[in-house]
Amino acid sequence: MTTDSDSKYLRALRTPPPPRMEETTVDGKTKKYKMQNISLAQKIYNRVGLLGYNMLVTFIPSHTIRLGWLRLFGAKIGKGSAILRGTTVFDIAYLTIGENCNVSFRCVLDARAGILIGDNVVIASDTHLLGGGHDMNDPNFLPIPKPMIIEDYAWIGTRALILPCTIHRGGVVAAQAMVNKDVGELEVVGGNPAKPFTKRNPDALKYTGHYRPLFY
Ligand SMILES: CC(C)(COP(=O)(O)OP(=O)(O)OC[C@H]1O[C@@H](n2cnc3c(N)ncnc32)[C@H](O)[C@@H]1OP(=O)(O)O)[C@@H](O)C(=O)NCCC(=O)NCCS
């Protein structure tokens, strides 16, 4: 069942257009799959944005330049949010971040299937958010475009690895955890695979995640 709060996040989520399937037979394989159903011009634009950011812009010690570049190439990033130096972004156009969030140093935001981050979310350094995947039993290794949603006030500890899932409001992921299923509201999970080990105080969710020191 979808609640009002779920639909707030689903409305804000931006995902790639549905992939185009072409039926053909090549070497006994019956399907040919178009990875992205977008125009060549859009592909070039996306690639310029992605390479420019990941090879150069992400290392520039200016929040204005880095966020300006991401917004220019289609990311939606709210007021007061920051993405610190050295973070890699795939498919900038499907990255949506709310207000007063902090994504720390050297994270990987793989938004190829869409990533939505709410407000006041804090993501510690070296965390990987991996969107989508492949059907390992399909002869064409078909992509599975499963998006990721991280709701307001989530806190993700350093070096966590998050596979496509939803981390509900106020959820916490302990440092070095590997998350492969949804994290409940206020739930604290840790380990590999991550399991809940405690709950968070709901009254704590009043702070701002704003953290944007000069030259970070
Ligand atoms: C999630 C976290 C906040 C919990 O801290 P805490 O409330 O002080 O919890 P404790 O250290 O008292 O541990 C409570 C229990 O959870 C377990 N636990 C704590 N961290 C864990 C982890 N990363 N993985 C698995 N289990 C963990 C502890 O072993 C302990 O279990 P026990 O009661 O059986 O001994 C902390 O472990 C953490 O990961 N913090 C993130 C730090 C970080 O990344 N900072 C970057 C700056 S943004």
PDBQT file of the ligand as one rigid body, heavy atoms in Angstrom, charges set to zero:
ROOT
HETATM    1  C1  LIG A 301      25.002   3.220  14.083  1.00  0.00    +0.000 C 
HETATM    2  C2  LIG A 301      25.849   3.835  15.188  1.00  0.00    +0.000 C 
HETATM    3  C3  LIG A 301      25.522   5.308  15.304  1.00  0.00    +0.000 C 
HETATM    4  C4  LIG A 301      25.459   3.106  16.475  1.00  0.00    +0.000 C 
HETATM    5  O1  LIG A 301      26.205   3.699  17.508  1.00  0.00    +0.000 OA
HETATM    6  P1  LIG A 301      25.788   3.473  19.045  1.00  0.00    +0.000 P 
HETATM    7  O2  LIG A 301      24.356   3.848  19.244  1.00  0.00    +0.000 OA
HETATM    8  O3  LIG A 301      26.818   4.137  19.866  1.00  0.00    +0.000 OA
HETATM    9  O4  LIG A 301      25.816   1.925  19.179  1.00  0.00    +0.000 OA
HETATM   10  P2  LIG A 301      26.857   1.032  19.986  1.00  0.00    +0.000 P 
HETATM   11  O5  LIG A 301      28.245   1.255  19.514  1.00  0.00    +0.000 OA
HETATM   12  O6  LIG A 301      26.549   1.195  21.453  1.00  0.00    +0.000 OA
HETATM   13  O7  LIG A 301      26.404  -0.415  19.530  1.00  0.00    +0.000 OA
HETATM   14  C5  LIG A 301      25.125  -0.945  19.829  1.00  0.00    +0.000 C 
HETATM   15  C6  LIG A 301      25.082  -2.331  19.252  1.00  0.00    +0.000 C 
HETATM   16  O8  LIG A 301      25.066  -2.229  17.812  1.00  0.00    +0.000 OA
HETATM   17  C7  LIG A 301      26.160  -2.905  17.232  1.00  0.00    +0.000 C 
HETATM   18  N1  LIG A 301      26.731  -2.114  16.147  1.00  0.00    +0.000 N 
HETATM   19  C8  LIG A 301      27.186  -0.858  16.241  1.00  0.00    +0.000 A 
HETATM   20  N2  LIG A 301      27.684  -0.448  15.049  1.00  0.00    +0.000 NA
HETATM   21  C9  LIG A 301      27.548  -1.500  14.203  1.00  0.00    +0.000 A 
HETATM   22  C10 LIG A 301      27.904  -1.699  12.863  1.00  0.00    +0.000 A 
HETATM   23  N3  LIG A 301      28.508  -0.742  12.142  1.00  0.00    +0.000 N 
HETATM   24  N4  LIG A 301      27.630  -2.889  12.322  1.00  0.00    +0.000 NA
HETATM   25  C11 LIG A 301      27.032  -3.856  13.054  1.00  0.00    +0.000 A 
HETATM   26  N5  LIG A 301      26.679  -3.737  14.342  1.00  0.00    +0.000 NA
HETATM   27  C12 LIG A 301      26.940  -2.555  14.922  1.00  0.00    +0.000 A 
HETATM   28  C13 LIG A 301      27.183  -2.994  18.353  1.00  0.00    +0.000 C 
HETATM   29  O9  LIG A 301      28.053  -4.082  18.161  1.00  0.00    +0.000 OA
HETATM   30  C14 LIG A 301      26.318  -3.161  19.565  1.00  0.00    +0.000 C 
HETATM   31  O10 LIG A 301      25.892  -4.513  19.671  1.00  0.00    +0.000 OA
HETATM   32  P3  LIG A 301      25.916  -5.268  21.103  1.00  0.00    +0.000 P 
HETATM   33  O11 LIG A 301      24.901  -4.497  21.932  1.00  0.00    +0.000 OA
HETATM   34  O12 LIG A 301      25.488  -6.658  20.755  1.00  0.00    +0.000 OA
HETATM   35  O13 LIG A 301      27.292  -5.131  21.608  1.00  0.00    +0.000 OA
HETATM   36  C15 LIG A 301      27.365   3.673  14.923  1.00  0.00    +0.000 C 
HETATM   37  O14 LIG A 301      27.696   2.306  15.036  1.00  0.00    +0.000 OA
HETATM   38  C16 LIG A 301      27.792   4.100  13.530  1.00  0.00    +0.000 C 
HETATM   39  O15 LIG A 301      27.919   3.320  12.606  1.00  0.00    +0.000 OA
HETATM   40  N6  LIG A 301      28.011   5.421  13.342  1.00  0.00    +0.000 N 
HETATM   41  C17 LIG A 301      28.377   6.001  12.061  1.00  0.00    +0.000 C 
HETATM   42  C18 LIG A 301      29.640   6.835  12.211  1.00  0.00    +0.000 C 
HETATM   43  C19 LIG A 301      29.988   7.552  10.932  1.00  0.00    +0.000 C 
HETATM   44  O16 LIG A 301      29.955   6.973   9.871  1.00  0.00    +0.000 OA
HETATM   45  N7  LIG A 301      30.325   8.808  11.058  1.00  0.00    +0.000 N 
HETATM   46  C20 LIG A 301      30.629   9.642   9.914  1.00  0.00    +0.000 C 
HETATM   47  C21 LIG A 301      30.255  11.077  10.202  1.00  0.00    +0.000 C 
HETATM   48  S1  LIG A 301      28.761  11.589   9.405  1.00  0.00    +0.000 SA
ENDROOT
TORSDOF 0
